[in-house]
Amino acid sequence: MGSGSIFARLAEAPAWVVSFWRCALATAVMAPLAAPHLARVVRELGRRGLFSFVAAGFFLALHFATWIASLDYTSVASSVLLVNTNPLWVGLLTPLLTRDRIGRSMVVAIVLSLVGTTGIALADGWGGGERAARALHGDALALAGAISGSLYLILTRRISARVPLPCFVVLCHGSAALFLLLAVLVTGTSLADYSGETWLWLVCCAVFPQLLGHASVNWVLARRSAAMVSVALTGEPIAATFLAWAVLGERPAAALLPGGALILLGVFAAARGERR
């Protein structure tokens, strides 16, 4: 899913628009597959189940909008590392919202993520000035994306196993698309006045990171804890960083390496605990 940051950066459109088309196009692709089962699924879910989907869609919309916006201010490496600090936020929020328990290995992952995040913020803000201020603003947006993404993971952990994947995408990602559409309309942003190249990157956002990436995450969520899935996702920054270097010429700053390494070390700590 590291390609999502590259496609979003290449698309010359506002974050609200990129986020909307990413969710809307993915929903449109899944709609024919969901149609034969959707009415039954909606009846079985009831009001409470549908509310969970709408709430998950809201946090998914917020996740995409804040994270994609962060790419305009900070580096791909910093943005993707910070947006994937889900273990910290899932670990802190899960005991309050679900019955999942956090083990010792997950506590280690949370601590590593927190220290790594602090290191990245210090590296981006070093030296002060307008450039550092922009980078820190982008870092804050990426962290907002991480928190909203964590709430999305926690909510979908509870409902993803109850419905077929196409119906899940239509209900949850479709809800996200509606929230994003509302934001686009309120801000008066154009939905369609973009170049052919930008449309290519928007379609790529919908097909690769959204359908192939997020859909697979939802499938795994039905079989693993939200905390474990969120930690596994921290492997994404490795691919994103190398892609940004190769495609955008954005060489990662050496000062980011210690913080990034600590965050990624949390993957091993959590995965080891999950196997026990």
RAUR-V680138 format. One line per field, one symbol per residue. phi: phi as a letter, one per 20 degrees, with the letter a starting at -180 (. if undefined). psi: psi as a letter, one per 30 degrees, with the letter a starting at -180 (. if undefined). A space follows every 10 residues. Layout:
phi = ???
psi = ???
This chain:
phi = .ffgffffff febfggfgff fgfffffffe gffegfdfff fffffmffff ffffffffff ffgfffffff fedcfggfgf fffeeggfff ffegfedcef ddefffffff ffffffffff ffffefnmnf ffffffffff ffffffffff ffffffgecf fecfggffff feffffffff ffffffemef ececffffff ffffgffefe ffefffffff gfccffffff fffffggfff ffffffedme fffffeffff ffffffgfff ffffff
psi = gffeeeeeef jilleeeeee eeeeeeeeef eeefeffeee eeeeeaeeee eeeeeeeeee eeeeeeeeef ffelleeeee eefgheeeee eeeefffafk kjaeeeeeee eeeeeeeeee eeeefkfale eeeeeeeeee eeeeeeeeee eeeeefeffe fflleeeeee eeeeeeeeee eeeeeefgkk ffilleeeee eeeeeeedfe efdeeeeeee ffflleeeee eefffefeee eeeeeeefgj kkkeffeeee eeefffeeee eeeef.
